[in-house]
Amino acid sequence: MPLLIKVEVIHDNEVNVYVATSPDLKGRVVEAKTLDELKKEVRDLVPELLTLDYSNP
């Protein structure tokens, strides 16, 4: 069964970037200029962030 992680995305008009946060990965923030870049960043970072969350209880 796949692990589902909720990711919330907003566009920050002031600095013209997309910002992703996740209540499932507390304190984690990812920024990128485009949605495609943001998706890639999130996909690349989630496994690493999960490892850090579980190795530092």
Secondary structure, DSSP 8 states (H G I E B T S, - for coil): -------EEEEETTTTEEEEE-TTSTT-EEEESSHHHHHHHHHHHHHHHHHHHHH--
